[in-house]
Amino acid sequence: MISLKSTLTLPAAGLTGFETPLTEEEAAIQASVHRFAKEVLRPLGRELDRMTAEEVVAPGSPYYSLFAEFAKLGLDPALLAQLPPDMAVRIESLIGEELGWGDAGLAISLGCAGFPLQMAVAAGNAELVELCQGRIGCWMATQPDRGSDNQIFDMARDWPAGKPGNIGNLTAKVVGDEVILNGQSSAWVSNGVIAQVALGLICADYGDGFYDENGRPHGIALIIPLDLKGVSKGKPLDKIGQRSLPQGEIYFDSVRVPRRFAIAERDNYYGAVSSSWSFAGTHMGQVFTGVARAAFEMALQYCHERRQGGHPLIDHQMTRLRLGDMLRRVETARAVARRSLSFARLSPQTHPYATASAKVTVTEEAMAVVQEAFRLFGGNGTTREYPIEKLLRDTQSSLIEDGENRVLTMRLGLLAQQLYAEGWANN
Ligand SMILES: Cc1cc2nc3c(=O)[nH]c(=O)nc-3n(C[C@H](O)[C@H](O)[C@H](O)COP(=O)(O)OP(=O)(O)OC[C@H]3O[C@@H](n4cnc5c(N)ncnc54)[C@H](O)[C@@H]3O)c2cc1C
């Protein structure tokens, strides 16, 4: 039905662009998270960006203020669970976008910090919930020799015939009521060097070897307190982007974890991998929508300040075209991020290749926006005096984080192949 207007007005546009009206509750949450992003995350992220990786995690570092400041917002995920599902999705999306707008590295750090707790809640395990509560968490899925291979589920289509799968450098032996861990995580584990508890996704031997009949590794999803005997940490990773996010290896030397700390064993393992990866991927989508928006806003402001060709940049048609293209991409990123979040939260049968593909779209759109913003700043953009170069570095990392985008896109094609074989789109 046409909604007939009597006058032409500017469109309704809020922090999150061309949005249908927010409820009072949604608007209040968005405003308070935006304030937190502006007053805490932005300045803290910039400060940490200029420190060495060691300084970021040293005792007394301003990094640690993040958790106390975030707690003041009172955003309890349990409250989200009580809301109507569509509203909970929108609020989760609004929160994630504001956090990313503030600082990508800190937004990811906050997401990972609560990851083990969220899995314990999902598993309905009160002991694990208590164990994770108030502790900084991390999601430990990749290892030095098991990066993209960590995403392989279909051995027949995605792995050389007759060869056993890649079990990586960190393995579990399940013996009686204990799980014994040996090896190390990759240096990329977000929060790795400071985490107090991990959600580990680890290839496991239950006494009959590491592989099933198709060569696919068995696994265990396990909550691991990182103060157990035999756990040690590597050096904080020095990297170009998301420098406010502490990353680093976690080493395990015959670490004995009670088996009751398992979230999922053997037959239920890949379901848990899938759920946790979808959780991570959808958070990435909201966060990098926020980064794209931040870059667009910085460029829009700069184009009103900078004069060339006898006019402010904004008065040139070519500049408007570039800003219009950026805004269109921000809207695309938001729409895709939110759709994938809805799918992950509301669909009875989700799949991480589907949610990961949204992470690809969002981060590629974010990269296009940030790059255009960077160019609009001219030479100024290349100096550390202006904030846009940091967004370029932060976004570059996102193309690999949570799965490298090309390999993820390939796996979306693999998903299409799998679905077609089951009759989907075969009209
Ligand atoms: C900022 C950041 C945060 C991260 N946070 C975490 C975290 O919290 N927890 C965690 O466990 N990990 C984390 N990671 C690790 C991340 O998941 C991996 O870096 C990613 O999955 C890629 O693995 P890799 O780096 O080993 O690259 P590789 O897998 O070695 O890939 C290298 C290149 O080879 C290509 N390639 C790989 N496999 C194939 C194939 N089968 N066919 C064709 N080409 C292929 C890829 O596309 C890529 O271009 C993080 C990474 C970054 C950058």
Ligand as a Chemical Component Dictionary entry (heavy atoms), coordinates in Angstrom:
data_LIG
# 
_chem_comp.id                   LIG 
_chem_comp.type                 NON-POLYMER 
_chem_comp.pdbx_formal_charge   0 
_chem_comp.three_letter_code    LIG 
# 
loop_
_chem_comp_atom.comp_id 
_chem_comp_atom.atom_id 
_chem_comp_atom.alt_atom_id 
_chem_comp_atom.type_symbol 
_chem_comp_atom.charge 
_chem_comp_atom.model_Cartn_x 
_chem_comp_atom.model_Cartn_y 
_chem_comp_atom.model_Cartn_z 
_chem_comp_atom.pdbx_ordinal 
LIG C1  C1  C 0 42.193 -10.277 13.978 1  
LIG C2  C2  C 0 42.060 -11.770 14.063 2  
LIG C3  C3  C 0 41.362 -12.341 15.134 3  
LIG C4  C4  C 0 41.281 -13.737 15.254 4  
LIG N1  N1  N 0 40.656 -14.271 16.351 5  
LIG C5  C5  C 0 40.665 -15.615 16.533 6  
LIG C6  C6  C 0 40.085 -16.190 17.721 7  
LIG O1  O1  O 0 39.536 -15.501 18.580 8  
LIG N2  N2  N 0 40.156 -17.538 17.878 9  
LIG C7  C7  C 0 40.740 -18.345 16.950 10 
LIG O2  O2  O 0 40.755 -19.548 17.162 11 
LIG N3  N3  N 0 41.292 -17.826 15.815 12 
LIG C8  C8  C 0 41.260 -16.491 15.586 13 
LIG N4  N4  N 0 41.800 -15.954 14.441 14 
LIG C9  C9  C 0 42.386 -16.862 13.439 15 
LIG C10 C10 C 0 41.594 -16.889 12.134 16 
LIG O3  O3  O 0 40.410 -17.640 12.297 17 
LIG C11 C11 C 0 42.512 -17.473 11.042 18 
LIG O4  O4  O 0 43.550 -16.533 10.847 19 
LIG C12 C12 C 0 41.769 -17.723 9.755  20 
LIG O5  O5  O 0 40.828 -18.751 9.905  21 
LIG C13 C13 C 0 42.741 -18.101 8.621  22 
LIG O6  O6  O 0 43.626 -19.095 9.030  23 
LIG P1  P1  P 0 45.221 -18.884 8.790  24 
LIG O7  O7  O 0 45.581 -17.547 9.299  25 
LIG O8  O8  O 0 45.896 -20.065 9.350  26 
LIG O9  O9  O 0 45.391 -18.846 7.201  27 
LIG P2  P2  P 0 45.473 -20.124 6.240  28 
LIG O10 O10 O 0 44.386 -21.079 6.543  29 
LIG O11 O11 O 0 46.870 -20.618 6.226  30 
LIG O12 O12 O 0 45.147 -19.444 4.849  31 
LIG C14 C14 C 0 46.157 -18.773 4.059  32 
LIG C15 C15 C 0 45.562 -18.514 2.665  33 
LIG O13 O13 O 0 45.297 -19.777 2.023  34 
LIG C16 C16 C 0 43.953 -19.824 1.547  35 
LIG N5  N5  N 0 43.414 -21.174 1.752  36 
LIG C17 C17 C 0 43.299 -21.849 2.940  37 
LIG N6  N6  N 0 42.719 -23.033 2.756  38 
LIG C18 C18 C 0 42.459 -23.158 1.431  39 
LIG C19 C19 C 0 41.864 -24.168 0.618  40 
LIG N7  N7  N 0 41.407 -25.299 1.163  41 
LIG N8  N8  N 0 41.742 -23.931 -0.691 42 
LIG C20 C20 C 0 42.206 -22.773 -1.250 43 
LIG N9  N9  N 0 42.786 -21.776 -0.528 44 
LIG C21 C21 C 0 42.906 -21.963 0.798  45 
LIG C22 C22 C 0 43.169 -18.815 2.406  46 
LIG O14 O14 O 0 42.080 -18.338 1.669  47 
LIG C23 C23 C 0 44.236 -17.755 2.699  48 
LIG O15 O15 O 0 44.215 -16.758 1.712  49 
LIG C24 C24 C 0 41.872 -14.564 14.286 50 
LIG C25 C25 C 0 42.551 -13.988 13.188 51 
LIG C26 C26 C 0 42.655 -12.616 13.095 52 
LIG C27 C27 C 0 43.394 -12.027 11.909 53 
# 
loop_
_chem_comp_bond.comp_id 
_chem_comp_bond.atom_id_1 
_chem_comp_bond.atom_id_2 
_chem_comp_bond.value_order 
_chem_comp_bond.pdbx_ordinal 
LIG C1  C2  SING 1  
LIG C2  C3  SING 2  
LIG C2  C26 DOUB 3  
LIG C3  C4  DOUB 4  
LIG C4  N1  SING 5  
LIG C4  C24 SING 6  
LIG N1  C5  DOUB 7  
LIG C5  C6  SING 8  
LIG C5  C8  SING 9  
LIG C6  O1  DOUB 10 
LIG C6  N2  SING 11 
LIG N2  C7  SING 12 
LIG C7  O2  DOUB 13 
LIG C7  N3  SING 14 
LIG N3  C8  DOUB 15 
LIG C8  N4  SING 16 
LIG N4  C9  SING 17 
LIG N4  C24 SING 18 
LIG C9  C10 SING 19 
LIG C10 O3  SING 20 
LIG C10 C11 SING 21 
LIG C11 O4  SING 22 
LIG C11 C12 SING 23 
LIG C12 O5  SING 24 
LIG C12 C13 SING 25 
LIG C13 O6  SING 26 
LIG O6  P1  SING 27 
LIG P1  O7  DOUB 28 
LIG P1  O8  SING 29 
LIG P1  O9  SING 30 
LIG O9  P2  SING 31 
LIG P2  O10 DOUB 32 
LIG P2  O11 SING 33 
LIG P2  O12 SING 34 
LIG O12 C14 SING 35 
LIG C14 C15 SING 36 
LIG C15 O13 SING 37 
LIG C15 C23 SING 38 
LIG O13 C16 SING 39 
LIG C16 N5  SING 40 
LIG C16 C22 SING 41 
LIG N5  C17 SING 42 
LIG N5  C21 SING 43 
LIG C17 N6  DOUB 44 
LIG N6  C18 SING 45 
LIG C18 C19 SING 46 
LIG C18 C21 DOUB 47 
LIG C19 N7  SING 48 
LIG C19 N8  DOUB 49 
LIG N8  C20 SING 50 
LIG C20 N9  DOUB 51 
LIG N9  C21 SING 52 
LIG C22 O14 SING 53 
LIG C22 C23 SING 54 
LIG C23 O15 SING 55 
LIG C24 C25 DOUB 56 
LIG C25 C26 SING 57 
LIG C26 C27 SING 58 
# 
